[in-house]
């Protein structure tokens, strides 16, 4: 049984968590022609924008209702109205997605009522979908904002099919969690298509934030799933949700359209992909293409090659629940011990993590745990860089944000092929670290005592593993 | 202690600001920030501005009192460099929860301050107020005062909740916090007649260190830099400086002016971007110091250093002149940089096709006119769309700007260089300008551009093939639904019998050509086994939708 502990400190040090509204805005970025709008002061948008731009190295649409001190006192109706009209006139979006922030939630702005009023006053907006999601900063975290927003999209945008509508069994709805990258979605799309299935990703970041070169300049998202396609999702044969955060959206879909869903809590690792591929084979009625039989073999071989490096590693990992579960499980299955696990928010998957204790906390907690428990592999987002330098252990960047390395959008962890490459990358980090920091010397074994359980890993240990 | 609205009003009345003195009284009271347009606003909030201005103090703990967004979304994102302490890069926040919003966050803030002092024992803590605690009435001034007295460590309230205004206002509010609580509270270990303050310099990418060796050579001591690579003790004792330079930014003009008023420290506004500006700044510093009693030989020594450095820099830039001949630059940056970099670019032989004057004053504009002639393209405000077009139409060969517009240039497959705060190279002083020219050269003559602009062999135009493909991909699912033949074609390839691999098409054709009515007949005419696929074949014969999913699977769900 995993014990989940909550923070008792008054001061969070080196936050792991990012706020809920930008998680919500992030989901809107996977819609075509969308303009995400944060209802709050301009800083909320500006910080989020900087974070996304530095992560993806792409232009990112994100607007603000620019609440000031005065408008906060008076209530935000006029700002929401002006923002919607301005965006409608200038950017001509196909949809505006609105997320609340700490300020407007503290104030108690009833944005749903505002929207109703705005629609009455401005009939020119009749055809423009406006989706509002309540995402206060002072509750929950990034992935919760994403999950809530996608569920809301399903409730508002998907059409309930008429009784006589014939389902298209080849059409599959895919609801990816925010821990999947555009690269992951591209990989999944190929897999679905190889089974003759037509996937509709909601949201589809691979369409909008994959780094393509558009011909003309637009202020909204370019690419992503169109709202017309979202509307038709009710005709699909199946919904596939990836990550526990998507359960809510998948249930909303089933309730509204009757499309059955299957939730894959993770898609990194051998067994989860076996289940996934077998399921696709079953629903498509096609045998597994030879490509995946080969890729499976390659993954098995990669696991054989890399278990020398990964087996026995003491992993310190800080990530949002779904990513934490995904990566830590895969490494656990290769013999690593999940020694320190820190996450941002409550989730059903935390109980399944292969460790004794998961802390909801910050990177200071992770660094301290990693130090006291002698971890020798660190996985977290880019903000872990300071901790990694101090701990002097190999550091694999995973999650959002990744602002100090290139290619964040194309880091793939799903599928046999994605898992295989991820394993190689982590194992190579370990090898590089051993060469740089743990090369044997004539004195390595002179003062060595046999390693006691939980004691600092001696160099003998490292050398033996390298020989093995 | 003045209230926040009073401080904001005071900042708006800044007499030292050239732009401000030309305004009428009524205009001035409105403040210098344009009214924000909901839905088309860009830029950071006052908290952002205050944090940017003070965060480069390296040995101070910066504690953000607010919900996770304010610090969690923004910490450790500045490129300032430190010569020692790294505490400034640690993110501290009270991470307010719903309970705190209901019951007030003051206790949590006090405990957070204690936690930091217990663990890190910094020389001071800066506490930043944000919107939500300001709304619920958390009195950070009182908490900071109580904590300072209790723990004996200066705890400085920085009252700049995001919603009071723009980033620029935040810079000034940060300055006010320094003036009110920090500057003049300590004494320097020793003083010299060569002590100066640099105000509004953030040591981004360590650029201050491109100039510091020259100061060292001349014996000029930077008593305090606000705030790049600054330390708490330095700013607390900065009132003993002999002169001050306001570096390339009016953001902290209130600090410079009030220090002149209170402590008699004369200041000038200067910049270290470009050869002429660097020389000008050094001359001015020397002049002010001598005026305040430094030995007169400083002026001669400074001139000697200037002559040497200018000659070196010019010699280093010279080889680029023929390469840059006829190359056109679009400069999209604000204020002082709009002209201070211009001179340097011209010296390297580049032609300037436009410069933005959005944040520039009247004098800035005069200087630009003087530098590039009457017909200079002074761009008041250019939308990204226009910038994109200008680059696409090759009216410019390279754009220099801040990070916000970088993708406008890059997505047009045009060379671009970051000259604002997020850049990774340092461009200050004589060394810096040579570096800038080098970087421009690298960007302009990268062989990559030619390949990028080449169309793929299977398409006429390079720039829209991807769009077309995407458009086609987007259309595909719609067609499949709409087109009857397509709808039928896709399932025809579907397997019905897995044991012998027989698809729907084969079975349908067999049924149609032989008028089959039973499963047994189908198995005779095709390879289908009729075992596990029996129900599916029955469905086909009955014209029903086929049950694609075996019962075992549905049970598993």
Interface residues (C-beta under 8 A of the other chain):
Chain A: X9 X10 X11 X12 X13 X14 X15 X17 X18 X19 X21 X22 X32 X37 X40 X41 X42 X43 X44 X45 X46 X47 X48 X50 X51 X53 X54 X57 X58 X59 X63 X64 X65 X66 X67 X68 X69 X72 X79 X80 X82 X83 X84 X85 X86 X87 X90 X101 X102 X103 X106 X107 X136 X137 X138 X139 X141 X166 X167 X168 X169 X170 X171 X196 X198 X200 X207 X212 X213 X214 X215 X216 X217 X219 X223 X226 X228 X229 X232 X235 X237 X260 X262 X279 X282 X283 X284 X285 X286 X287 X383 X386 X403
Chain B: X36 X37 X38 X39 X40 X41 X42 X43 X44 X45 X46 X47 X48 X63 X66 X67 X68 X69 X70 X71 X72 X73 X74 X75 X76 X77 X86 X89 X90 X91 X92 X93 X94 X95 X96 X97 X98 X100 X101 X108 X109 X110 X111 X112 X113 X114 X115 X116 X131 X132 X134 X135 X136 X161 X162 X163 X164 X165 X166 X384 X385 X388 X403 X407 X408 X411 X413 X463 X464 X466 X467 X470 X474 X476 X477 X478 X480 X481 X487 X490 X491 X493 X494 X495 X496 X498 X501 X545 X546 X548 X549 X550 X553 X554 X557
